[in-house]
């Protein structure tokens, strides 16, 4: 008996699609509309896929198949984010080169994805580790290296929109007159490049042998991967000046179709604020001025500085004689009674007096062991140490103490703050703890206390500004500061520059040379590798283990790779840090459009045709960093004229997480008696018992014990993880039920963006539906696979046409809305209706098979062939619905008596009230007999209600 057998059907069609390259996007620049559907770049781990992965892939596949059938040229590619720590850690543990394990994992992932029937264009497959891909990643880095950002440049892009601010070639950077000589000019350019070197404190993880971004460190100061201790060290790192694009990264989110929640996450991460930068004078170092009082700036030198600033203006870079702060409340300057600098601030050493040196050194050492999250925890007890030195408040000339405290981060703002304890909770706690002055400078608009007030009010104790409103004070004080050269209006962002280097082997090498002096030490001069010499390949190394020190493994590469000598004898050493895993995932969507191009990272005409991505689906865990990084790179390329669209991803959807199977727990007291889950107290001293699914049944929204339905058991689903043992391998599901069942279940389980629990019984239910579809078309009682006798080449009746066109309309609209679960429900309703009919016209079944094909493509292809078609349905025309065919010949309406339904009757949709009432009376005649009808309500096409007496 030819029952539905996914195990024979699915390999057949997968092989057909593979051999015929059915889903290859057109080469060159095709004509007609395009649709670019993209999945977030997967990392090919050794454990392979679990059933959570295919959810987003299935969604993009449904849309891709649907768009092909609607005449679109569809780009639906797949590739691999193949560099990174996991492969290298595994290689270190096993002694296997990471390239070997990476490509082995890729083979596993590719096999699994093909087994699920996704319509990927495998001819465009790429991996970030492919040497040609590395070449163009390095080329993009050089674009960043050779670019500076001009925040005042006004220009109109290829999209026709005028913008202020543009990335421009470094040779267009204006050089100030006071910057003279080749070395000075080079240093000035290096200070403005989008890719630059820094010696800032970083998160160093000795166990992993690399620097981690703040986002890769947990709240308790451990590495997110491996849970290893992390410490703070000042190391030379490559940074990308993403902060230059912070304003555009925030404002241009308005132009994309993303959820408000994701846009808010990005905007909060960028954290734009408007305020002022202000310089507080700390004086020249004591060694530079004879007779200077330790820790106190001399009054005459302060006046000289003020006079000089009034003529020279506010400098772009702060001199050593000042502490520059950023504040959103310049109106509270008169209330600044002390300053705080970060333990890593470059002025710590010069401000620390001899008697405070020991305490300062120890405090800074301990601060270096804390994570940023721990340091900024509002609930923690405030700690700090006095430097022994003072700064001058520029608005009143008061000398205020300079403290060091770990709640100030060098990575945010300027690494220094003015503390206004009367109007900042954190500063007030600090001031109270260390007995520092508190001056109220903002009066509340009501009778509430001024102390602790952080809102807007009226200035008090603020000299000439007393009595001024907060808003007016902000405007006037910024103007005054600017006129006097001691401050200026400024926009600040919470976003930090991107830490863009790792001390690991398995990553893209930087295309950078460092000049060496005669003793082999770096001179500080750097040069990019010539574009003609790209790619810089990783050297073959037997030992690529981290040494437990900041020296990267590439420092121990063969000399032939590591060094070169110019004809004039100048000796150079390669950059030995490697790029982070993020690098390759920043631009892969571009390379998919032109993966074989050896002359450019993408052909300009192909970029114009395929970009932007029309639909991008992936996990919410990438809602900030990956998307922000990719948008940053794209905007640089846009500014330089390499791409023509300002945003890479037009529509973004984050699929919800699929949790493991629900785990059932019951509760027993000390005597072993069951306690209902709803009655368990917060402090429970009894036992929690694991309950088998065979011992429970569903009752309403809860699960109860079969033997004791009064006992409700707890049902909870958890994230899939090896430690819980609840990971489901898609290979196991497809072996038992087929890929179509897995695909269909993942879309039917609930709305795409919601978190949902896995259920094998749910998979079985979907499998039964596909079996019904099979039997609706195929005679399962025959020895051979043949059409069911009910399938006939006859004209459909009106009812059959009605359900078909209603189904076409519903499924079409649901796919457009990505409401796949409701689309499947519509197809289930169709199947239930048609399966019971003795005659099932081909003209009804064929459009239905096409509707089903994006969801269950293998079964649909098989049924399409059985219905007499020789070609694949992949490019068959999507069914169109006709509104006129959807009009009901009859509608069933409820008949009510005193508002309660007592029967139902079928009438014509356009029946008048008199006809409806007559039909309704016939249904409830025995119930209204002998009774007085006081009132009759008849709503055409909806209901009839009799109000009776007696």
PyMOL commands that set and color helices and strands:
alter all, ss='L'
color gray80, all
select helices_A, chain A and resi 6-20+54-69+85-94+98-115+122-124+131-145+170-172+182-190+214-216+242-255+260-270+286-288+299-312+330-335+348-351+354-367+372-375+421-423+425-433+463-465+470-483+531-533+553-556+559-562+582-585+588-594+604-610+620-622+625-639+677-679+693-695+730-737+739-748+760-777+798-816+820-835+842-853+857-866+873-875+883-886+913-923+925-928
alter helices_A, ss='H'
color red, helices_A
select strands_A, chain A and resi 34-39+73-75+79-80+126-127+147-156+162-169+195-198+201-205+210-212+231-234+237-240+272-281+322-327+338-341+385-392+399-404+416-419+442-443+458-459+487-493+498-499+512-516+522-528+563-565+571-574+615-619+652-655+658-659+663-668+674-675+687-690+696-699+702-705+712-716+756-757+791-792+840-841+891-897+900-907+932-939+943-949
alter strands_A, ss='S'
color yellow, strands_A
deselect
rebuild
show_as cartoon
